[in-house]
Amino acid sequence: MKQTPAAIVTGGSAGIGAEICRAMLDAGYDVISMARRAGEMSHPRLTHMQVDLLDEQATAQAAAEAVARHPVSHVIHNAGVIWPNLLPDVTQQELHGLTQIHLGAAISLVQAALPGMRERGFGRIVMMSSRGALGLPTRTAYSATKAGMIGMARTWALELAPHGITVNVVAPGPIQTDMFYDVIEAGSEREKQIANGIPVKRLGRSDDVARAVMFFSDPANSFITGQTLYVCGGASVSSITI
């Protein structure tokens, strides 16, 4: 019996990740959500795997288990951490931690799924960067590792294109998630200022980002690879008025 293709979604327990899980389930995929805690969503085709992606060994083990149980056709690396600090206060531990969760975890997941993708001649890899990759105060380690995802995706796109595997990046701007509100107080003047500073005059929603992920995930979109799509309401475009 033919198995249903599966998608690994990291950080799938809440926010953008949970919305991506819903969209992939609606599209007919089995979904493996990898996160530090199990999400509240329940579905016959949804599997929760609790794993700390800051732990290199645990991540590699979870990836191996997922591909052993499912024909993984999609890897959507959405999980991330901000850890904001101005330059004088940035620590090497922060840089190493964000390198692992943003870059190292992606490498482990894709390395595990790659043999099956190559064998089937099909795969979709989508990584979640950030508008912050273009630079943002207090984001030294975050911006560096999120920018690194873009370079890594472009390299993988070249290597994997002959195998029917595309690799693309979604880079959100300010999105109404728990991670955003860990840094910006909900209902504060600062939140209003950020929204007013975005050309479309609102903060983004998780479904805005999920739709971009689904675009890159579509099997029909085989001629698009190595690209970065900013889902930011225009915040990645200069809007200086002279």
N, C-alpha and C positions, 0 to 999 in steps of 0.2 A: 504494500500500500504506500502510495506517495505521501511523504511527510509534508506538513505545512511549513513553509519557510519561516524563519524566526529572526527577530531583531533583538539585539542587546541594546538597552537604553540605560546609560548610567545616570545616577541622580534621579531615578524615576519615581521616587516616593512622594514628591511634592513639586509645586510650581511648574516651571517649564517642562521638566522631565515627566511629570504626571500627565501633562497635556499631550506630550509626544506619545506616551504610552497609549492614551485613549485614541489618538489619531491612527497609530499603527494597528491597534486592535480593530478599529472600524474598517481599516483597509484589508483585514483578513489575515494578518500575521500573528503567529505566536510571539509573545513578548517576554523577554527576561529583563526585569528591572533590577539593576544592581545599585544598592544604596546602603548607607550605614543603618538605616532603619526601614522596616517594612512599611509600605504605604497603606493607606486605608482602602484603596481601590481593590475590588475583587472581580475576577473574570475567569472563566474556564481556561482561557488561553494565556493567562498572565501568571508568570512565576516570579516570586520575590526572592532575590538572593541578597542576604545581608552581608556586606563586605565594606571594609574601610579602604577606599582607594588610595589613601595615604600610605598604606602598607603594601610594599612592592610584592612580597611573597604571597600575601592573601589575595591580591588582585590577580596574579598569574594563576593561582589555584582555582579561583572562581571562574576565570576565563576558560581554563581547560575543562572544568566541569560543564560549563554551559555548552561548549561546542561538542562535547561528548554526548550530550543528551538531545541536542537540537541541531538541525541543518541551518546554521546561522548565515543569513544572506545580507544582513544589515548590522553595522556597528554604529551606534549614535552616541558619541561621547559628549554628554551634556553636563556631567558633574563638575563642580568647580568651587573654589573658595576665594575670597577677596583678601583678607588680612591686610587692611590698609595701614600704611605708615609713611610719614615723610622720610626723605632720604637719610637724615642723621639717625633715625631710629630703626631702619631696616636691618634685619638680622639674616645671617647666612642660613639659619634654620628655616626661616620663612621662605627664602628663595628655594632651598632644597625641597621643602614640602610642596610648594606650588609647582615646582618642576615635576615632581612625581605625580601629583593628581592631574595636572593638565597635559603633560607630555608622556611621562613614564607609563601611566595607566593606559593611555591610548595605544602606545607601542605594544604593551602586553596583550591587550584585547585584540588588536588587529593581527598580531603574530599568531594568536591562537585560532582565529577565524580564517586566516588567509589560505591554508591548505584546502579547506572545503570550498571556499569561493573560487579558487583557481580550478579545482576539479570540475565544478559546475559551470565555470565560465561566466560567472555573474557575481557581482557584489556591489554594495553601496556603503560607503563610509562617509559619515557626516560628523564634523567636529564643531563644538560650540566655542567660538572665540568671543570677542567682545569689542564694542566700539572703543573700549579702553586700550586696545592694542595700539591705537593711534596716539596714545599719550593722555594722561590724566593725573593731576596731583594726588599724592599718597598712594600711587599704584606701581611703584618700582618693580616689585617681584611679580605682581599680577599682570601688568602690561607686558613685561618681558616674556612671560610664559605664554600669554594669550597671543602675542605676536609670533612666538615660536610655533604655535599650532598652524598658523597660516603658511609659514615656510615649510613646515613638515608636510602639510597637506599637498602643497605644490610638488614637492619631491615625490611623494607617494603616487600622486596622480600620473606622473611620467612613468614611474616604474610599473604601475599596475594596469595602465590603460590597455595594453595588449591582451590582458586576461579578462576583459569585460567588466573591470572593477573601476568605479568612479570614486573620487575623493574630493569632497567639497567642504566648505566652512560657512557656518552661519555666525554672524557677529552682531548680537543684539546691543541696542542702546539701553537706556533706563527702562526696566520692566518691573511691573508691580509684583514682586515676589518677596518671600521671607528674606532672601539674601540682600535684596535692595533695602528693605526696611531694617535690616541689621545695621546699616550704615546711615540711612536717612530716616528720621522719625516720621511715622505716618501722620498726615494731617498738619505737618509743620509748614512754616513759611518757606523753609528750604525746599520741601517737596514741591510747593507751588511754583517757586522760582525755577526749578529744574524743568517742570512741565511747560512753563511759559517760554523757556529758552529753547525748546524743541520746535522746529519749524511747523510741525502739524499741531502744536499746542496741546499735547497730551502725553502722558506716559504710555509705554507699551504694555500689552497684555501677553500672557503666556500663549494664547492662541495665535497671536501675530507671529510669534517665533515658530510655533509648531507647523504652521502652514508653509513656512520657508523650508523647514526640515523635510516635510513631505514632498515638496517640489524636487529637492535633490534626491530623495529616496525613491522616487517613481522609476520603475523599470524602463518606462518609455524615454526617460531623459538620459540616454546613453551617450549623447554628444556634448555633455556639459561636465567638465572635470577640472580640478585645480582652481576653482573659483571661490571667491569670498563674497557673500551677500550680507550687506549691512541692513539689519532690521532695526532702524533707529529713528524713524520719523524725520529723517533728514539731518540728524545731529552729526553725522560724519561728513557733512558737506559744509564748507565755510559759508557763514551767513552774516559776515560783517557788512554793515551798512555805512557807506561813505557819503 
